[in-house]
Structures are given as C-alpha cells and as structure tokens.
Amino acid sequence: MPLYMDCHDTPGIKIHEAEKAHLKDLAVQEKYDVKYISYWVNEESGKVFCLMKAPNKEAIRKTHLLANGIETCNIVEVEGGLYSAFMGKDLRDRDDLVVDKNGNPDGGFRFILTLDIYAVTRLTDFIDFDELKLPQQPLEAAERFILKNNGNIVNQLSYDRVIAVFKTPESCILCAKEIQKEFQSHQVQYTSNEWNFKFTMGLCIGEPVATTDDQIFQKALNESMWYCKIAENGKIVIPIEFEEISILCKTEMDEPGISIIDKSDQGFIHRLFDHINMNISNVDFTIDKLSKEMRLSRAQLYRKLNSMSNTSPVQFVRDIRLRYALNLIKERELSISEIAYELGFSNPSYFAKCFKNKYGISPSKIKVKV
C-alpha cells in the first residue's frame, strides 16, 4: 500500500494527549485498512505529523474522524526514498512516538540547506552540455562538509544544485559557513583557464507537511531555493527564525557573509516568486506589471529588491529565466528560438546575448548528447 504523511494543527497539544489520540487511531485502523506506523509531536508549534500506510487519503481521513473526531489539515503521498532522506532512520518509543538517540521527542521539523552553484566557461567553440558543469572539487567539498555536520544529501536535483537536510539549526548553519569559507578561500584551485563559478546558499526551517504541500517539505524546498536566488554571489541567506530558536545560531549569523531575512521580507519574497513564476512565459510581463501586482511603485520594488540581492528587478527576472533556459537546453525538446519565446524573451538574439553574458557561451554552441 502507498505511504502517506499527514499534519494536524493543534495549538497547545501535549505529548501525552497525542499518545492517547494515536492509540485511538490504532484501535480503529483496520476498519479502513490503514496501518499507522509512527508520529511526531512538536509542542512549540502545536503540530502533529503521522506516518501510515493506507489504500488512499480518504481512508486516513475517515480513520482520524472516527477515532478522534478530528480532520487532517493535509495528507501527502510519500515516496519511501525521499522520506528516508529527509527524516532519517526512525527511532520510536513503545507508543510509536518518534524520538532522537537520547530518547527526546523528535518534533519533525528539519533544517534545509540549498546550494546553488553554476559555472561560467570561457570556451568559445562548440561544447557538450555535460561540459558546462562544475569541476568536481567544489561539489565534493560541499558533500564532505554536509556529512561532517551530520547532514544528509536529499537529492542533487540538477548539476548545479545540492540540497541537504539537518536535524538541528546549528549544524545547518555551521555547514553552510564551512562551505562558504572553503569555496571563497580555494576558489582559484577549483578553476582552470576555462572555468569559473559562482555560488549562493539559502537555508530554511521546514515542517514535513504544510497545509498547501503536494509532497513532503515542498514549502521548505521552495523557500530555500528562493533564498538562493535572492542571495548575492558567495552569500548565505537565512530567515530570522534561526536566530530566534538558538543562541548559537544568533552568534553565527552575525557576520558579513550572511543576510538575514525578517518575516515581512519573507512575505515579499513569496509574493515575488509567485508572480514571476506565473508569468515566466509572458512576453508582455514588464516590471511595471510586476510592481502593480506586488502593490508597490516601481521605485519601491527596486529599492526593496536591491536591498536584498543588490540587483535590479529587470536583471533579477532575467536571471531566473536564464536558469530555466539552461535546463530546457538540456532537455533538447525545443529549439533555441522556442526556448527564448517560452521564457518570455521577444527576441531570440537578445536572449542569446543575455545567455552568453551569464554563462560565457552562446546557447547555440551547446551540444547535447542523445
């Protein structure tokens, strides 16, 4: 049967109350062919997360309703490998509550680090797409620091992005800072006469299932990737919540190479990416229209975005489109002109010029192996 996780928003919940509710679920689970496996309780946030096998989501809803008279906030189907990557090996007490190695309750929240890193080539001849990659040294260094800090690589989603998950905020921040220091101090070693690279990092706090998620940690993954795009080259972007939950994090975050995003700016970033992603193919999507949708003047939008990322709205939107372009070239399903139009460029020549300025080579000179 499929594996699912659900979430319950229960302010003020205590662990002993969750234990009683879980036992009630177990008592009626067979009626709907559901098998509850484990659960997490986060008393501070008032969240409870359950892991179970079931024939479908409706069976889970009915079981919770019959056992405890409660509705679930959201239910997502979980792929086993992805679950293990995020949550690690479960340690459960006798009542199926997930605990850490010291026997303390595991609140279910995880700390996500996304590393965006891309190469710029000085080669002018035709190159294979596989050559438009980074040297292995920086990727190997990143993996080494992730493992050193007890992190787990969730998935290298593409050649230029690494996502890692940690169980504590301190280990997440320390890992990011070690990667940053290594990259900045040895970047010359990682380049040759043809190569250079840039990098950014975004960190965030994630709950397994949020109310709008379609997969586990979807909201957190989106946020950490957005923070990468907001960050200046070589910088780490961290939401202020890290500072609020840990004295050590507060100390570690007080450095020039780290940008802290407060709660009002987090809302701005959410709206910004929502509007950009909805209009990524729209040739008529201008900064004036973006400003209007954000309910800001053009000058206000410029100041707000520039203060975060040291870039203009025009350049910011263009860079997002160019990152999509690189992946579309790899897929080989569209011509260069079609990619340009697909990503909102009205002129393929202008698209090619922008692409070359960012990656150092014209898109037409990238060959993709069949």
Phi, psi and omega in degrees: 000154179296156178259137182227155167233145175229171179227150177229128177266103187229078182307134178083003182300140175247156185300319182295331177289320178294324178298316179297318180295321179296318179297325176293321176299315181299326184292334183242002188300326183294335181302325181246017177061037178257144176233108178283135186252309182199169178208158181238143177234124176246094185298324183297318181268347183075025182253141173234134180237137181239145175244132182204163168256140182201158178290332180191174182293325183297324178297322179293315179301316182293323180296312179298320182292318180292317186285318189230358180067028182239153175262151174273145177285324178194152177226132178232143174281141189239131172277131189304317181294320179293320177301312182296323181297318182280313191265342181075191180281125182288133168245120186240146173278188186292342180255017176077006175290132180281129182232165176273184185294343178265002179088005179275145181303135174272117183286354176089336180289147178230165184240119191257134174241122174247127179249116174258129184212129181222150183266153172236125182258148173258003178292143181248345179278173177298136177228153174288150178302322181298341177278342178275056180231173178278154164301155185289337186304311181295323178294320178293322178295317179300314180298322180298317181288326177297313180292322179301324182263023176062031175267170179229129178284116182289308182188135171272090191298328177210177185294343186241021180215132175236133179240129180231154181233143182228156180269345179231148179293327182296315181293326179295312180292316180299321178296314180300318181292324178291320176297315180302312181297317180296313181297317184288325184274340182238016185301325180297323178297329186272005180244159173234195179292342184255343193240150168209163177210159177233158181210154172218159176226142175233130180245150175202165176260131183230143171259148186305315182227115173264169188295336183250005185288148170255347176214164183295139177060023182298314180299317181294319179297317178300314183297315182295325177289323176297318180296326175300319182287332177286328188293146170285161180306129178082001184258158174248130177251128185226132176290152186296341180301329177301318181294328184282337185258354184209128176295320179297318179299319180301318179293315183291333183279349184273061181219155185299329184279006183237133175251131181257130181258117179280177189292324179293323178290330176298319177297320177300315182295319177302310182294321181301309182288328175301313182290320180294314182295325178291338185242019187300331181261001186275110180297329183271009180280103183256169177294328176298319179291321177298317179300317181296316180293329178277355182059043177228155171287162179302319180294320178295318178298317180299312183297318182296311182290320180296325180292333180272314191240000181055039178217163179272159177302321180299311181293323182297310180296319180298318180295323177297317179296323181290328176293321174297322183300319181299319179291323178293325177297320180297323182289338174064017182270343183232151174284170179299318179295319180295322178296317179303312180292323180299330183256020171084013175269124181280345184229113180300328179294319178293321176302314181298322179295315179296319180298316181294322178298326182276316188252354175086003181210148178290143181299330181290346181262010176261119177264145178242128180290139178279000000 
